[in-house]
Amino acid sequence: MVTHNMQQALDYGNRLLMMDGGEIIYDVSGEEKQKLTLDDLAQKFKEIKKRDMTNDQMVLQ
């Protein structure tokens, strides 16, 4: 499944790949994925890319 909805990415499937500019920047699965929240994903993006997501990069609902 491919989605831009981060809540769906957390709710469905057993693996999550976060991409930016066509590049996989984060790959998580299993128990680690199950524990993630939307805030965790936004923070992970910030840690990896050294910048915040813009509003159009993060679809929450």
PDB file of N, H, CA, C and O in Angstrom:
ATOM      1  N   MET A   1       0.839  -1.165   0.000  1.00  0.00           N
ATOM      2  CA  MET A   1       0.000   0.000   0.000  1.00  0.00           C
ATOM      3  C   MET A   1       0.888   1.234   0.000  1.00  0.00           C
ATOM      4  O   MET A   1       1.884   1.282   0.723  1.00  0.00           O
ATOM      5  N   VAL A   2       0.546   2.211  -0.786  1.00  0.00           N
ATOM      6  H   VAL A   2      -0.262   2.172  -1.373  1.00  0.00           H
ATOM      7  CA  VAL A   2       1.239   3.489  -0.795  1.00  0.00           C
ATOM      8  C   VAL A   2       0.241   4.549  -0.335  1.00  0.00           C
ATOM      9  O   VAL A   2      -0.885   4.602  -0.830  1.00  0.00           O
ATOM     10  N   THR A   3       0.653   5.391   0.608  1.00  0.00           N
ATOM     11  H   THR A   3       1.568   5.349   1.009  1.00  0.00           H
ATOM     12  CA  THR A   3      -0.217   6.445   1.102  1.00  0.00           C
ATOM     13  C   THR A   3       0.612   7.654   1.515  1.00  0.00           C
ATOM     14  O   THR A   3       1.773   7.528   1.905  1.00  0.00           O
ATOM     15  N   HIS A   4       0.005   8.804   1.424  1.00  0.00           N
ATOM     16  H   HIS A   4      -0.938   8.906   1.108  1.00  0.00           H
ATOM     17  CA  HIS A   4       0.605  10.016   1.957  1.00  0.00           C
ATOM     18  C   HIS A   4       0.012  10.342   3.320  1.00  0.00           C
ATOM     19  O   HIS A   4       0.432  11.296   3.974  1.00  0.00           O
ATOM     20  N   ASN A   5      -0.958   9.553   3.742  1.00  0.00           N
ATOM     21  H   ASN A   5      -1.300   8.778   3.210  1.00  0.00           H
ATOM     22  CA  ASN A   5      -1.607   9.741   5.030  1.00  0.00           C
ATOM     23  C   ASN A   5      -0.797   9.014   6.090  1.00  0.00           C
ATOM     24  O   ASN A   5      -0.755   7.784   6.120  1.00  0.00           O
ATOM     25  N   MET A   6      -0.161   9.774   6.949  1.00  0.00           N
ATOM     26  H   MET A   6      -0.195  10.773   6.925  1.00  0.00           H
ATOM     27  CA  MET A   6       0.751   9.167   7.921  1.00  0.00           C
ATOM     28  C   MET A   6       0.022   8.310   8.954  1.00  0.00           C
ATOM     29  O   MET A   6       0.588   7.335   9.450  1.00  0.00           O
ATOM     30  N   GLN A   7      -1.219   8.655   9.284  1.00  0.00           N
ATOM     31  H   GLN A   7      -1.679   9.447   8.881  1.00  0.00           H
ATOM     32  CA  GLN A   7      -1.971   7.824  10.226  1.00  0.00           C
ATOM     33  C   GLN A   7      -2.252   6.464   9.612  1.00  0.00           C
ATOM     34  O   GLN A   7      -2.134   5.447  10.296  1.00  0.00           O
ATOM     35  N   GLN A   8      -2.621   6.421   8.337  1.00  0.00           N
ATOM     36  H   GLN A   8      -2.716   7.247   7.781  1.00  0.00           H
ATOM     37  CA  GLN A   8      -2.830   5.140   7.663  1.00  0.00           C
ATOM     38  C   GLN A   8      -1.530   4.344   7.613  1.00  0.00           C
ATOM     39  O   GLN A   8      -1.538   3.124   7.775  1.00  0.00           O
ATOM     40  N   ALA A   9      -0.426   5.030   7.390  1.00  0.00           N
ATOM     41  H   ALA A   9      -0.420   6.021   7.258  1.00  0.00           H
ATOM     42  CA  ALA A   9       0.867   4.347   7.347  1.00  0.00           C
ATOM     43  C   ALA A   9       1.167   3.675   8.678  1.00  0.00           C
ATOM     44  O   ALA A   9       1.774   2.604   8.714  1.00  0.00           O
ATOM     45  N   LEU A  10       0.748   4.297   9.768  1.00  0.00           N
ATOM     46  H   LEU A  10       0.256   5.167   9.739  1.00  0.00           H
ATOM     47  CA  LEU A  10       0.949   3.698  11.093  1.00  0.00           C
ATOM     48  C   LEU A  10      -0.043   2.570  11.359  1.00  0.00           C
ATOM     49  O   LEU A  10       0.306   1.560  11.971  1.00  0.00           O
ATOM     50  N   ASP A  11      -1.269   2.743  10.903  1.00  0.00           N
ATOM     51  H   ASP A  11      -1.553   3.563  10.406  1.00  0.00           H
ATOM     52  CA  ASP A  11      -2.342   1.796  11.230  1.00  0.00           C
ATOM     53  C   ASP A  11      -2.297   0.495  10.442  1.00  0.00           C
ATOM     54  O   ASP A  11      -2.709  -0.548  10.949  1.00  0.00           O
ATOM     55  N   TYR A  12      -1.802   0.542   9.204  1.00  0.00           N
ATOM     56  H   TYR A  12      -1.468   1.390   8.791  1.00  0.00           H
ATOM     57  CA  TYR A  12      -1.892  -0.623   8.324  1.00  0.00           C
ATOM     58  C   TYR A  12      -0.507  -1.145   7.944  1.00  0.00           C
ATOM     59  O   TYR A  12       0.474  -0.402   7.914  1.00  0.00           O
ATOM     60  N   GLY A  13      -0.459  -2.411   7.663  1.00  0.00           N
ATOM     61  H   GLY A  13      -1.256  -3.015   7.687  1.00  0.00           H
ATOM     62  CA  GLY A  13       0.787  -3.022   7.208  1.00  0.00           C
ATOM     63  C   GLY A  13       1.741  -3.336   8.351  1.00  0.00           C
ATOM     64  O   GLY A  13       1.523  -2.944   9.497  1.00  0.00           O
ATOM     65  N   ASN A  14       2.794  -4.049   8.008  1.00  0.00           N
ATOM     66  H   ASN A  14       2.971  -4.368   7.077  1.00  0.00           H
ATOM     67  CA  ASN A  14       3.761  -4.457   9.022  1.00  0.00           C
ATOM     68  C   ASN A  14       5.107  -3.770   8.840  1.00  0.00           C
ATOM     69  O   ASN A  14       6.057  -4.038   9.576  1.00  0.00           O
ATOM     70  N   ARG A  15       5.181  -2.873   7.843  1.00  0.00           N
ATOM     71  H   ARG A  15       4.410  -2.655   7.245  1.00  0.00           H
ATOM     72  CA  ARG A  15       6.433  -2.156   7.587  1.00  0.00           C
ATOM     73  C   ARG A  15       6.109  -0.758   7.089  1.00  0.00           C
ATOM     74  O   ARG A  15       5.133  -0.566   6.362  1.00  0.00           O
ATOM     75  N   LEU A  16       6.918   0.215   7.473  1.00  0.00           N
ATOM     76  H   LEU A  16       7.710   0.059   8.063  1.00  0.00           H
ATOM     77  CA  LEU A  16       6.715   1.594   7.057  1.00  0.00           C
ATOM     78  C   LEU A  16       8.014   2.121   6.463  1.00  0.00           C
ATOM     79  O   LEU A  16       9.073   2.046   7.086  1.00  0.00           O
ATOM     80  N   LEU A  17       7.918   2.652   5.257  1.00  0.00           N
ATOM     81  H   LEU A  17       7.057   2.714   4.751  1.00  0.00           H
ATOM     82  CA  LEU A  17       9.055   3.311   4.620  1.00  0.00           C
ATOM     83  C   LEU A  17       8.710   4.784   4.480  1.00  0.00           C
ATOM     84  O   LEU A  17       7.697   5.122   3.868  1.00  0.00           O
ATOM     85  N   MET A  18       9.531   5.664   5.036  1.00  0.00           N
ATOM     86  H   MET A  18      10.354   5.389   5.533  1.00  0.00           H
ATOM     87  CA  MET A  18       9.327   7.097   4.877  1.00  0.00           C
ATOM     88  C   MET A  18      10.266   7.566   3.777  1.00  0.00           C
ATOM     89  O   MET A  18      11.464   7.280   3.789  1.00  0.00           O
ATOM     90  N   MET A  19       9.680   8.305   2.811  1.00  0.00           N
ATOM     91  H   MET A  19       8.707   8.537   2.802  1.00  0.00           H
ATOM     92  CA  MET A  19      10.473   8.774   1.682  1.00  0.00           C
ATOM     93  C   MET A  19      10.452  10.289   1.625  1.00  0.00           C
ATOM     94  O   MET A  19       9.501  10.928   2.076  1.00  0.00           O
ATOM     95  N   ASP A  20      11.506  10.852   1.069  1.00  0.00           N
ATOM     96  H   ASP A  20      12.278  10.332   0.703  1.00  0.00           H
ATOM     97  CA  ASP A  20      11.592  12.286   0.819  1.00  0.00           C
ATOM     98  C   ASP A  20      12.376  12.478  -0.466  1.00  0.00           C
ATOM     99  O   ASP A  20      13.514  12.024  -0.581  1.00  0.00           O
ATOM    100  N   GLY A  21      11.775  13.143  -1.416  1.00  0.00           N
ATOM    101  H   GLY A  21      10.850  13.512  -1.323  1.00  0.00           H
ATOM    102  CA  GLY A  21      12.448  13.377  -2.693  1.00  0.00           C
ATOM    103  C   GLY A  21      12.836  12.108  -3.414  1.00  0.00           C
ATOM    104  O   GLY A  21      13.864  12.064  -4.090  1.00  0.00           O
ATOM    105  N   GLY A  22      12.008  11.052  -3.275  1.00  0.00           N
ATOM    106  H   GLY A  22      11.173  11.087  -2.726  1.00  0.00           H
ATOM    107  CA  GLY A  22      12.289   9.787  -3.946  1.00  0.00           C
ATOM    108  C   GLY A  22      13.308   8.903  -3.251  1.00  0.00           C
ATOM    109  O   GLY A  22      13.673   7.846  -3.766  1.00  0.00           O
ATOM    110  N   GLU A  23      13.769   9.332  -2.084  1.00  0.00           N
ATOM    111  H   GLU A  23      13.473  10.191  -1.666  1.00  0.00           H
ATOM    112  CA  GLU A  23      14.786   8.599  -1.323  1.00  0.00           C
ATOM    113  C   GLU A  23      14.160   8.024  -0.055  1.00  0.00           C
ATOM    114  O   GLU A  23      13.457   8.735   0.664  1.00  0.00           O
ATOM    115  N   ILE A  24      14.407   6.752   0.224  1.00  0.00           N
ATOM    116  H   ILE A  24      14.978   6.175  -0.360  1.00  0.00           H
ATOM    117  CA  ILE A  24      13.959   6.153   1.484  1.00  0.00           C
ATOM    118  C   ILE A  24      14.842   6.712   2.595  1.00  0.00           C
ATOM    119  O   ILE A  24      16.062   6.555   2.576  1.00  0.00           O
ATOM    120  N   ILE A  25      14.197   7.371   3.570  1.00  0.00           N
ATOM    121  H   ILE A  25      13.205   7.498   3.586  1.00  0.00           H
ATOM    122  CA  ILE A  25      14.972   7.966   4.658  1.00  0.00           C
ATOM    123  C   ILE A  25      14.746   7.264   5.993  1.00  0.00           C
ATOM    124  O   ILE A  25      15.490   7.489   6.947  1.00  0.00           O
ATOM    125  N   TYR A  26      13.714   6.407   6.065  1.00  0.00           N
ATOM    126  H   TYR A  26      13.109   6.224   5.290  1.00  0.00           H
ATOM    127  CA  TYR A  26      13.429   5.706   7.314  1.00  0.00           C
ATOM    128  C   TYR A  26      12.682   4.432   6.979  1.00  0.00           C
ATOM    129  O   TYR A  26      11.748   4.446   6.178  1.00  0.00           O
ATOM    130  N   ASP A  27      13.090   3.332   7.587  1.00  0.00           N
ATOM    131  H   ASP A  27      13.849   3.320   8.238  1.00  0.00           H
ATOM    132  CA  ASP A  27      12.504   2.016   7.346  1.00  0.00           C
ATOM    133  C   ASP A  27      12.306   1.362   8.705  1.00  0.00           C
ATOM    134  O   ASP A  27      13.272   1.122   9.429  1.00  0.00           O
ATOM    135  N   VAL A  28      11.055   1.073   9.054  1.00  0.00           N
ATOM    136  H   VAL A  28      10.270   1.269   8.466  1.00  0.00           H
ATOM    137  CA  VAL A  28      10.768   0.512  10.377  1.00  0.00           C
ATOM    138  C   VAL A  28       9.684  -0.549  10.245  1.00  0.00           C
ATOM    139  O   VAL A  28       8.800  -0.445   9.395  1.00  0.00           O
ATOM    140  N   SER A  29       9.762  -1.566  11.092  1.00  0.00           N
ATOM    141  H   SER A  29      10.481  -1.650  11.783  1.00  0.00           H
ATOM    142  CA  SER A  29       8.757  -2.630  11.063  1.00  0.00           C
ATOM    143  C   SER A  29       8.626  -3.242  12.452  1.00  0.00           C
ATOM    144  O   SER A  29       9.323  -2.865  13.394  1.00  0.00           O
ATOM    145  N   GLY A  30       7.711  -4.195  12.542  1.00  0.00           N
ATOM    146  H   GLY A  30       7.145  -4.501  11.776  1.00  0.00           H
ATOM    147  CA  GLY A  30       7.537  -4.963  13.763  1.00  0.00           C
ATOM    148  C   GLY A  30       7.089  -4.137  14.953  1.00  0.00           C
ATOM    149  O   GLY A  30       6.334  -3.175  14.814  1.00  0.00           O
ATOM    150  N   GLU A  31       7.572  -4.532  16.134  1.00  0.00           N
ATOM    151  H   GLU A  31       8.185  -5.314  16.246  1.00  0.00           H
ATOM    152  CA  GLU A  31       7.192  -3.860  17.380  1.00  0.00           C
ATOM    153  C   GLU A  31       7.546  -2.383  17.378  1.00  0.00           C
ATOM    154  O   GLU A  31       6.803  -1.556  17.908  1.00  0.00           O
ATOM    155  N   GLU A  32       8.678  -2.056  16.783  1.00  0.00           N
ATOM    156  H   GLU A  32       9.282  -2.727  16.352  1.00  0.00           H
ATOM    157  CA  GLU A  32       9.095  -0.652  16.732  1.00  0.00           C
ATOM    158  C   GLU A  32       8.054   0.188  15.983  1.00  0.00           C
ATOM    159  O   GLU A  32       7.721   1.289  16.421  1.00  0.00           O
ATOM    160  N   LYS A  33       7.541  -0.321  14.861  1.00  0.00           N
ATOM    161  H   LYS A  33       7.812  -1.216  14.505  1.00  0.00           H
ATOM    162  CA  LYS A  33       6.524   0.404  14.102  1.00  0.00           C
ATOM    163  C   LYS A  33       5.232   0.529  14.905  1.00  0.00           C
ATOM    164  O   LYS A  33       4.595   1.582  14.896  1.00  0.00           O
ATOM    165  N   GLN A  34       4.850  -0.521  15.587  1.00  0.00           N
ATOM    166  H   GLN A  34       5.367  -1.377  15.595  1.00  0.00           H
ATOM    167  CA  GLN A  34       3.603  -0.524  16.348  1.00  0.00           C
ATOM    168  C   GLN A  34       3.606   0.532  17.453  1.00  0.00           C
ATOM    169  O   GLN A  34       2.543   1.018  17.838  1.00  0.00           O
ATOM    170  N   LYS A  35       4.767   0.889  17.960  1.00  0.00           N
ATOM    171  H   LYS A  35       5.630   0.494  17.647  1.00  0.00           H
ATOM    172  CA  LYS A  35       4.871   1.856  19.057  1.00  0.00           C
ATOM    173  C   LYS A  35       4.905   3.310  18.576  1.00  0.00           C
ATOM    174  O   LYS A  35       4.787   4.225  19.390  1.00  0.00           O
ATOM    175  N   LEU A  36       5.063   3.536  17.269  1.00  0.00           N
ATOM    176  H   LEU A  36       5.159   2.792  16.608  1.00  0.00           H
ATOM    177  CA  LEU A  36       5.206   4.890  16.750  1.00  0.00           C
ATOM    178  C   LEU A  36       3.907   5.690  16.788  1.00  0.00           C
ATOM    179  O   LEU A  36       2.814   5.134  16.681  1.00  0.00           O
ATOM    180  N   THR A  37       4.048   7.001  16.943  1.00  0.00           N
ATOM    181  H   THR A  37       4.936   7.452  17.031  1.00  0.00           H
ATOM    182  CA  THR A  37       2.932   7.940  16.857  1.00  0.00           C
ATOM    183  C   THR A  37       3.216   8.917  15.715  1.00  0.00           C
ATOM    184  O   THR A  37       4.313   8.923  15.156  1.00  0.00           O
ATOM    185  N   LEU A  38       2.227   9.740  15.374  1.00  0.00           N
ATOM    186  H   LEU A  38       1.336   9.735  15.828  1.00  0.00           H
ATOM    187  CA  LEU A  38       2.430  10.771  14.358  1.00  0.00           C
ATOM    188  C   LEU A  38       3.548  11.726  14.775  1.00  0.00           C
ATOM    189  O   LEU A  38       4.368  12.128  13.950  1.00  0.00           O
ATOM    190  N   ASP A  39       3.575  12.081  16.039  1.00  0.00           N
ATOM    191  H   ASP A  39       2.908  11.754  16.709  1.00  0.00           H
ATOM    192  CA  ASP A  39       4.644  12.965  16.535  1.00  0.00           C
ATOM    193  C   ASP A  39       6.014  12.317  16.382  1.00  0.00           C
ATOM    194  O   ASP A  39       6.988  12.986  16.039  1.00  0.00           O
ATOM    195  N   ASP A  40       6.088  11.012  16.639  1.00  0.00           N
ATOM    196  H   ASP A  40       5.296  10.468  16.918  1.00  0.00           H
ATOM    197  CA  ASP A  40       7.350  10.285  16.463  1.00  0.00           C
ATOM    198  C   ASP A  40       7.831  10.370  15.014  1.00  0.00           C
ATOM    199  O   ASP A  40       9.018  10.580  14.762  1.00  0.00           O
ATOM    200  N   LEU A  41       6.907  10.206  14.063  1.00  0.00           N
ATOM    201  H   LEU A  41       5.943  10.036  14.268  1.00  0.00           H
ATOM    202  CA  LEU A  41       7.284  10.261  12.649  1.00  0.00           C
ATOM    203  C   LEU A  41       7.776  11.651  12.261  1.00  0.00           C
ATOM    204  O   LEU A  41       8.761  11.786  11.536  1.00  0.00           O
ATOM    205  N   ALA A  42       7.094  12.676  12.742  1.00  0.00           N
ATOM    206  H   ALA A  42       6.293  12.567  13.331  1.00  0.00           H
ATOM    207  CA  ALA A  42       7.520  14.044  12.438  1.00  0.00           C
ATOM    208  C   ALA A  42       8.900  14.311  13.035  1.00  0.00           C
ATOM    209  O   ALA A  42       9.737  14.951  12.400  1.00  0.00           O
ATOM    210  N   GLN A  43       9.138  13.825  14.245  1.00  0.00           N
ATOM    211  H   GLN A  43       8.457  13.304  14.761  1.00  0.00           H
ATOM    212  CA  GLN A  43      10.441  14.007  14.894  1.00  0.00           C
ATOM    213  C   GLN A  43      11.529  13.235  14.149  1.00  0.00           C
ATOM    214  O   GLN A  43      12.640  13.734  13.976  1.00  0.00           O
ATOM    215  N   LYS A  44      11.210  12.028  13.714  1.00  0.00           N
ATOM    216  H   LYS A  44      10.307  11.622  13.854  1.00  0.00           H
ATOM    217  CA  LYS A  44      12.187  11.220  12.972  1.00  0.00           C
ATOM    218  C   LYS A  44      12.582  11.929  11.676  1.00  0.00           C
ATOM    219  O   LYS A  44      13.759  11.956  11.314  1.00  0.00           O
ATOM    220  N   PHE A  45      11.592  12.506  10.975  1.00  0.00           N
ATOM    221  H   PHE A  45      10.636  12.485  11.269  1.00  0.00           H
ATOM    222  CA  PHE A  45      11.884  13.264   9.760  1.00  0.00           C
ATOM    223  C   PHE A  45      12.832  14.415  10.085  1.00  0.00           C
ATOM    224  O   PHE A  45      13.811  14.641   9.374  1.00  0.00           O
ATOM    225  N   LYS A  46      12.538  15.131  11.150  1.00  0.00           N
ATOM    226  H   LYS A  46      11.742  14.947  11.728  1.00  0.00           H
ATOM    227  CA  LYS A  46      13.363  16.281  11.541  1.00  0.00           C
ATOM    228  C   LYS A  46      14.796  15.848  11.873  1.00  0.00           C
ATOM    229  O   LYS A  46      15.754  16.523  11.499  1.00  0.00           O
ATOM    230  N   GLU A  47      14.935  14.725  12.572  1.00  0.00           N
ATOM    231  H   GLU A  47      14.156  14.176  12.876  1.00  0.00           H
ATOM    232  CA  GLU A  47      16.265  14.219  12.930  1.00  0.00           C
ATOM    233  C   GLU A  47      17.070  13.840  11.688  1.00  0.00           C
ATOM    234  O   GLU A  47      18.262  14.134  11.599  1.00  0.00           O
ATOM    235  N   ILE A  48      16.418  13.193  10.741  1.00  0.00           N
ATOM    236  H   ILE A  48      15.449  12.955  10.813  1.00  0.00           H
ATOM    237  CA  ILE A  48      17.110  12.693   9.555  1.00  0.00           C
ATOM    238  C   ILE A  48      17.414  13.815   8.570  1.00  0.00           C
ATOM    239  O   ILE A  48      18.535  13.922   8.073  1.00  0.00           O
ATOM    240  N   LYS A  49      16.418  14.650   8.289  1.00  0.00           N
ATOM    241  H   LYS A  49      15.508  14.563   8.692  1.00  0.00           H
ATOM    242  CA  LYS A  49      16.546  15.674   7.243  1.00  0.00           C
ATOM    243  C   LYS A  49      17.035  17.023   7.780  1.00  0.00           C
ATOM    244  O   LYS A  49      17.327  17.926   6.997  1.00  0.00           O
ATOM    245  N   LYS A  50      17.126  17.167   9.090  1.00  0.00           N
ATOM    246  H   LYS A  50      16.888  16.433   9.727  1.00  0.00           H
ATOM    247  CA  LYS A  50      17.596  18.411   9.716  1.00  0.00           C
ATOM    248  C   LYS A  50      16.697  19.602   9.373  1.00  0.00           C
ATOM    249  O   LYS A  50      17.161  20.739   9.289  1.00  0.00           O
ATOM    250  N   ARG A  51      15.402  19.321   9.177  1.00  0.00           N
ATOM    251  H   ARG A  51      15.026  18.397   9.245  1.00  0.00           H
ATOM    252  CA  ARG A  51      14.411  20.364   8.928  1.00  0.00           C
ATOM    253  C   ARG A  51      13.026  19.810   9.250  1.00  0.00           C
ATOM    254  O   ARG A  51      12.815  18.597   9.269  1.00  0.00           O
ATOM    255  N   ASP A  52      12.093  20.715   9.501  1.00  0.00           N
ATOM    256  H   ASP A  52      12.264  21.700   9.486  1.00  0.00           H
ATOM    257  CA  ASP A  52      10.710  20.302   9.738  1.00  0.00           C
ATOM    258  C   ASP A  52      10.018  19.966   8.431  1.00  0.00           C
ATOM    259  O   ASP A  52      10.431  20.412   7.361  1.00  0.00           O
ATOM    260  N   MET A  53       8.963  19.175   8.529  1.00  0.00           N
ATOM    261  H   MET A  53       8.628  18.812   9.399  1.00  0.00           H
ATOM    262  CA  MET A  53       8.114  18.924   7.379  1.00  0.00           C
ATOM    263  C   MET A  53       7.295  20.172   7.106  1.00  0.00           C
ATOM    264  O   MET A  53       6.897  20.876   8.034  1.00  0.00           O
ATOM    265  N   THR A  54       7.044  20.444   5.843  1.00  0.00           N
ATOM    266  H   THR A  54       7.367  19.872   5.089  1.00  0.00           H
ATOM    267  CA  THR A  54       6.107  21.509   5.516  1.00  0.00           C
ATOM    268  C   THR A  54       4.709  20.933   5.570  1.00  0.00           C
ATOM    269  O   THR A  54       4.543  19.714   5.528  1.00  0.00           O
ATOM    270  N   ASN A  55       3.709  21.777   5.661  1.00  0.00           N
ATOM    271  H   ASN A  55       3.844  22.767   5.695  1.00  0.00           H
ATOM    272  CA  ASN A  55       2.313  21.307   5.781  1.00  0.00           C
ATOM    273  C   ASN A  55       1.921  20.375   4.662  1.00  0.00           C
ATOM    274  O   ASN A  55       1.221  19.396   4.916  1.00  0.00           O
ATOM    275  N   ASP A  56       2.337  20.629   3.435  1.00  0.00           N
ATOM    276  H   ASP A  56       2.906  21.425   3.229  1.00  0.00           H
ATOM    277  CA  ASP A  56       1.937  19.764   2.325  1.00  0.00           C
ATOM    278  C   ASP A  56       2.704  18.446   2.297  1.00  0.00           C
ATOM    279  O   ASP A  56       2.346  17.550   1.532  1.00  0.00           O
ATOM    280  N   GLN A  57       3.745  18.304   3.106  1.00  0.00           N
ATOM    281  H   GLN A  57       4.036  19.032   3.728  1.00  0.00           H
ATOM    282  CA  GLN A  57       4.478  17.037   3.159  1.00  0.00           C
ATOM    283  C   GLN A  57       3.849  16.059   4.146  1.00  0.00           C
ATOM    284  O   GLN A  57       4.128  14.861   4.096  1.00  0.00           O
ATOM    285  N   MET A  58       3.004  16.564   5.041  1.00  0.00           N
ATOM    286  H   MET A  58       2.778  17.537   5.081  1.00  0.00           H
ATOM    287  CA  MET A  58       2.469  15.709   6.086  1.00  0.00           C
ATOM    288  C   MET A  58       0.948  15.761   6.070  1.00  0.00           C
ATOM    289  O   MET A  58       0.349  16.749   6.495  1.00  0.00           O
ATOM    290  N   VAL A  59       0.330  14.703   5.582  1.00  0.00           N
ATOM    291  H   VAL A  59       0.816  13.900   5.237  1.00  0.00           H
ATOM    292  CA  VAL A  59      -1.123  14.613   5.561  1.00  0.00           C
ATOM    293  C   VAL A  59      -1.533  13.781   6.761  1.00  0.00           C
ATOM    294  O   VAL A  59      -1.215  12.595   6.840  1.00  0.00           O
ATOM    295  N   LEU A  60      -2.242  14.404   7.697  1.00  0.00           N
ATOM    296  H   LEU A  60      -2.500  15.367   7.633  1.00  0.00           H
ATOM    297  CA  LEU A  60      -2.554  13.715   8.939  1.00  0.00           C
ATOM    298  C   LEU A  60      -3.916  13.026   8.934  1.00  0.00           C
ATOM    299  O   LEU A  60      -4.111  12.057   9.669  1.00  0.00           O
ATOM    300  N   GLN A  61      -4.849  13.493   8.137  1.00  0.00           N
ATOM    301  H   GLN A  61      -4.691  14.280   7.540  1.00  0.00           H
ATOM    302  CA  GLN A  61      -6.173  12.893   8.191  1.00  0.00           C
ATOM    303  C   GLN A  61      -6.689  12.572   6.830  1.00  0.00           C
ATOM    304  O   GLN A  61      -7.799  12.057   6.696  1.00  0.00           O
TER     305      GLN A  61
END
